[in-house]
Amino acid sequence: MIQKKHIVIAVIIIILLLIGGVLVGANWSKWFGGEQPEPVQAEVSQAETVPDASKPALDIDPNAGNWDGKMPEDKSDNQEVGIKIPGYPSITIAKDTENVTMALLNPEGNPCYFKFEIVLKDSGETIFESKYVPPGEAITDVTLTRPLAEGEYNATIMITTIALDQETPLNGANVETVLIAK
Protein backbone atom coordinates (compact mmCIF):
# COMPACT_ATOMS: atom_id res chain seq x y z
CA MET A 1 0.00 0.00 0.00
CA ILE A 2 1.24 3.51 -0.87
CA GLN A 3 1.89 5.64 2.12
CA LYS A 4 1.58 9.41 2.36
CA LYS A 5 5.37 9.58 2.75
CA HIS A 6 5.89 7.91 -0.66
CA ILE A 7 3.53 10.38 -2.39
CA VAL A 8 5.39 13.39 -0.95
CA ILE A 9 8.74 11.99 -2.08
CA ALA A 10 7.37 11.29 -5.61
CA VAL A 11 6.00 14.89 -5.88
CA ILE A 12 9.35 16.35 -4.76
CA ILE A 13 11.21 14.22 -7.31
CA ILE A 14 8.81 15.32 -10.10
CA ILE A 15 9.26 18.99 -9.15
CA LEU A 16 13.06 18.65 -9.10
CA LEU A 17 13.00 16.93 -12.52
CA LEU A 18 10.84 19.74 -13.95
CA ILE A 19 13.16 22.45 -12.59
CA GLY A 20 16.21 20.58 -13.89
CA GLY A 21 14.59 20.23 -17.33
CA VAL A 22 13.87 23.96 -17.50
CA LEU A 23 17.46 24.84 -16.50
CA VAL A 24 18.95 22.43 -19.03
CA GLY A 25 16.64 23.70 -21.79
CA ALA A 26 17.44 27.35 -21.03
CA ASN A 27 21.20 26.78 -21.02
CA TRP A 28 21.52 24.02 -23.62
CA SER A 29 23.16 26.16 -26.34
CA LYS A 30 25.45 27.85 -23.84
CA TRP A 31 26.65 24.54 -22.40
CA PHE A 32 26.78 22.44 -25.57
CA GLY A 33 27.73 24.94 -28.30
CA GLY A 34 25.49 26.57 -30.83
CA GLU A 35 24.88 30.31 -31.12
CA GLN A 36 26.58 32.50 -28.60
CA PRO A 37 24.43 35.22 -27.07
CA GLU A 38 25.15 38.71 -28.39
CA PRO A 39 26.99 40.98 -25.96
CA VAL A 40 24.89 43.64 -24.28
CA GLN A 41 25.70 47.14 -25.48
CA ALA A 42 25.55 50.20 -23.30
CA GLU A 43 22.89 52.78 -24.15
CA VAL A 44 24.10 55.62 -26.34
CA SER A 45 22.49 59.03 -26.45
CA GLN A 46 21.20 60.28 -29.80
CA ALA A 47 24.04 62.79 -30.01
CA GLU A 48 26.53 59.94 -29.77
CA THR A 49 24.75 57.62 -32.20
CA VAL A 50 27.20 55.81 -34.44
CA PRO A 51 25.92 55.05 -37.94
CA ASP A 52 25.37 51.39 -38.78
CA ALA A 53 28.16 50.28 -41.13
CA SER A 54 25.77 47.95 -42.96
CA LYS A 55 23.66 50.81 -44.33
CA PRO A 56 24.85 53.52 -46.72
CA ALA A 57 26.29 56.63 -45.11
CA LEU A 58 24.08 59.69 -44.98
CA ASP A 59 24.89 62.16 -47.74
CA ILE A 60 26.26 65.11 -45.72
CA ASP A 61 26.48 68.40 -47.62
CA PRO A 62 30.15 69.22 -48.29
CA ASN A 63 29.38 72.94 -47.87
CA ALA A 64 28.06 72.48 -44.32
CA GLY A 65 30.32 73.78 -41.60
CA ASN A 66 30.28 74.85 -37.98
CA TRP A 67 28.08 77.86 -37.34
CA ASP A 68 29.20 80.53 -34.93
CA GLY A 69 27.00 83.35 -36.22
CA LYS A 70 23.72 84.73 -34.94
CA MET A 71 20.80 82.32 -34.66
CA PRO A 72 17.87 83.34 -36.88
CA GLU A 73 14.45 83.71 -35.24
CA ASP A 74 13.04 80.33 -34.14
CA LYS A 75 9.85 79.52 -36.10
CA SER A 76 9.06 76.22 -34.37
CA ASP A 77 5.76 75.91 -32.50
CA ASN A 78 7.24 74.57 -29.28
CA GLN A 79 10.24 76.50 -28.02
CA GLU A 80 11.22 73.97 -25.34
CA VAL A 81 11.08 70.50 -26.86
CA GLY A 82 11.62 69.06 -30.31
CA ILE A 83 13.18 70.37 -33.47
CA LYS A 84 14.27 74.02 -33.64
CA ILE A 85 13.39 75.60 -36.99
CA PRO A 86 15.09 78.93 -37.80
CA GLY A 87 13.03 81.68 -39.39
CA TYR A 88 14.08 83.53 -42.52
CA PRO A 89 11.83 86.62 -42.99
CA SER A 90 14.06 87.77 -45.86
CA ILE A 91 17.40 86.79 -47.35
CA THR A 92 19.52 89.26 -49.32
CA ILE A 93 21.70 87.73 -52.03
CA ALA A 94 23.88 88.97 -54.87
CA LYS A 95 22.00 89.51 -58.14
CA ASP A 96 22.92 87.90 -61.47
CA THR A 97 25.10 85.16 -59.98
CA GLU A 98 24.58 81.51 -59.14
CA ASN A 99 27.05 81.57 -56.23
CA VAL A 100 25.46 83.42 -53.31
CA THR A 101 25.98 83.72 -49.58
CA MET A 102 23.25 82.94 -47.05
CA ALA A 103 23.06 80.93 -43.83
CA LEU A 104 20.90 77.80 -43.98
CA LEU A 105 21.25 76.60 -40.39
CA ASN A 106 20.47 73.43 -38.48
CA PRO A 107 20.51 74.71 -34.86
CA GLU A 108 22.80 73.05 -32.37
CA GLY A 109 21.07 70.48 -30.19
CA ASN A 110 18.53 69.38 -32.81
CA PRO A 111 17.88 65.61 -32.78
CA CYS A 112 18.13 65.40 -36.57
CA TYR A 113 19.83 66.32 -39.82
CA PHE A 114 18.28 69.04 -42.06
CA LYS A 115 17.98 69.02 -45.84
CA PHE A 116 17.08 72.36 -47.47
CA GLU A 117 15.19 73.06 -50.69
CA ILE A 118 14.46 76.61 -51.86
CA VAL A 119 11.42 76.88 -54.13
CA LEU A 120 10.20 80.05 -55.87
CA LYS A 121 6.50 80.43 -55.04
CA ASP A 122 5.42 82.04 -58.33
CA SER A 123 6.80 79.31 -60.59
CA GLY A 124 7.29 76.34 -58.24
CA GLU A 125 10.89 76.16 -59.49
CA THR A 126 13.48 74.64 -57.16
CA ILE A 127 16.53 76.90 -57.28
CA PHE A 128 18.58 75.14 -54.60
CA GLU A 129 18.65 71.74 -52.93
CA SER A 130 21.17 70.74 -50.30
CA LYS A 131 22.32 67.42 -48.94
CA TYR A 132 21.99 66.78 -45.19
CA VAL A 133 23.33 69.28 -42.65
CA PRO A 134 24.27 68.07 -39.13
CA PRO A 135 23.04 69.91 -36.01
CA GLY A 136 25.13 72.98 -35.16
CA GLU A 137 26.23 73.44 -38.78
CA ALA A 138 25.13 75.70 -41.62
CA ILE A 139 25.52 76.07 -45.35
CA THR A 140 26.75 79.56 -46.15
CA ASP A 141 27.98 79.15 -49.73
CA VAL A 142 24.97 78.32 -51.90
CA THR A 143 24.99 77.57 -55.62
CA LEU A 144 21.63 78.34 -57.22
CA THR A 145 20.42 76.48 -60.31
CA ARG A 146 20.30 79.84 -62.10
CA PRO A 147 21.13 83.46 -61.31
CA LEU A 148 18.33 85.75 -60.12
CA ALA A 149 17.95 89.20 -61.64
CA GLU A 150 17.58 92.18 -59.33
CA GLY A 151 14.27 92.08 -57.48
CA GLU A 152 12.28 90.37 -54.77
CA TYR A 153 11.20 86.74 -55.02
CA ASN A 154 8.68 85.06 -52.70
CA ALA A 155 10.09 81.67 -51.82
CA THR A 156 9.63 78.71 -49.52
CA ILE A 157 12.51 77.02 -47.75
CA MET A 158 11.39 73.42 -47.41
CA ILE A 159 13.22 71.66 -44.57
CA THR A 160 13.23 67.84 -44.58
CA THR A 161 14.55 66.09 -41.48
CA ILE A 162 15.95 62.67 -40.60
CA ALA A 163 16.80 61.51 -37.08
CA LEU A 164 20.40 61.09 -35.97
CA ASP A 165 19.95 57.31 -36.39
CA GLN A 166 19.89 58.15 -40.14
CA GLU A 167 16.75 56.06 -40.63
CA THR A 168 13.76 57.75 -39.03
CA PRO A 169 12.15 60.65 -40.90
CA LEU A 170 10.91 63.36 -38.55
CA ASN A 171 8.63 66.36 -39.01
CA GLY A 172 9.96 68.97 -41.38
CA ALA A 173 8.86 72.53 -42.03
CA ASN A 174 8.14 75.02 -44.79
CA VAL A 175 9.50 78.47 -44.00
CA GLU A 176 8.20 81.39 -46.06
CA THR A 177 10.80 83.97 -47.05
CA VAL A 178 11.56 86.73 -49.54
CA LEU A 179 14.79 86.48 -51.57
CA ILE A 180 16.07 89.98 -52.25
CA ALA A 181 18.54 90.01 -55.16
CA LYS A 182 20.66 93.20 -55.14
Residue pairs with C-beta under 8 A, 6 or more apart in sequence:
24 31
28 34
29 35
30 36
30 37
44 50
46 111
46 163
46 164
46 165
47 164
49 164
49 165
51 57
51 58
51 166
52 166
55 166
55 167
57 166
58 113
58 132
58 162
58 166
59 131
59 132
60 113
60 131
60 132
60 133
60 134
61 130
61 131
61 132
61 133
61 139
62 131
63 130
63 139
63 140
63 141
63 142
64 106
64 130
64 131
64 132
64 133
64 134
64 137
64 138
64 139
65 137
65 138
65 139
65 140
66 136
66 137
67 103
67 105
67 108
67 136
67 137
67 138
69 103
69 138
71 86
71 105
71 107
72 86
72 87
72 88
72 103
72 105
73 86
73 87
73 89
74 84
74 85
74 86
74 87
74 107
75 85
75 86
75 87
75 173
75 175
76 82
76 83
76 84
76 85
76 173
82 111
82 171
83 110
83 111
83 112
83 161
83 170
83 171
83 173
84 107
84 109
84 110
85 159
85 173
85 175
86 105
86 107
86 175
87 175
88 157
88 175
88 177
89 177
89 178
90 177
90 178
90 179
90 180
91 102
91 177
91 178
91 179
91 180
92 180
92 182
93 100
93 101
93 102
93 148
93 179
93 180
93 181
93 182
94 100
94 101
94 181
94 182
95 147
95 148
95 149
95 150
95 151
95 181
95 182
96 147
96 148
96 149
96 150
96 181
97 147
98 143
98 144
98 145
98 146
98 147
99 141
99 142
99 143
99 144
100 142
100 143
100 144
101 140
101 141
101 142
102 140
102 142
103 138
103 139
103 140
104 114
104 116
104 130
104 133
104 138
104 139
104 140
104 142
104 157
105 133
105 137
105 138
106 112
106 113
106 114
106 133
106 134
106 135
106 136
106 137
106 138
107 135
107 136
108 135
108 136
109 135
109 136
110 135
111 135
111 163
111 164
111 170
112 135
112 161
112 162
112 163
112 164
112 170
113 132
113 133
113 134
113 135
113 161
113 162
113 164
113 166
114 130
114 132
114 133
114 159
114 160
114 161
115 129
115 130
115 131
115 132
115 133
115 159
115 160
115 161
115 162
116 128
116 129
116 130
116 133
116 139
116 157
116 158
116 159
117 126
117 128
117 129
117 130
117 157
117 158
117 160
118 126
118 127
118 128
118 129
118 144
118 155
118 156
118 157
118 158
118 179
119 125
119 126
119 127
119 155
119 156
119 158
120 127
120 153
120 154
120 155
120 179
121 153
121 154
121 155
121 156
122 153
122 154
125 145
126 145
127 144
127 145
127 146
127 148
127 155
128 142
128 143
128 144
128 145
130 139
132 162
133 139
135 164
148 179
148 181
149 181
150 181
150 182
151 180
151 181
152 178
152 179
152 180
152 181
153 178
153 179
153 180
153 181
154 176
154 177
154 178
155 176
155 177
155 178
155 179
156 174
156 175
156 176
156 177
157 174
157 175
157 177
158 172
158 173
158 174
159 172
159 173
159 174
159 175
160 169
160 172
161 169
161 170
161 171
161 172
162 168
162 169
162 170
163 169
163 170
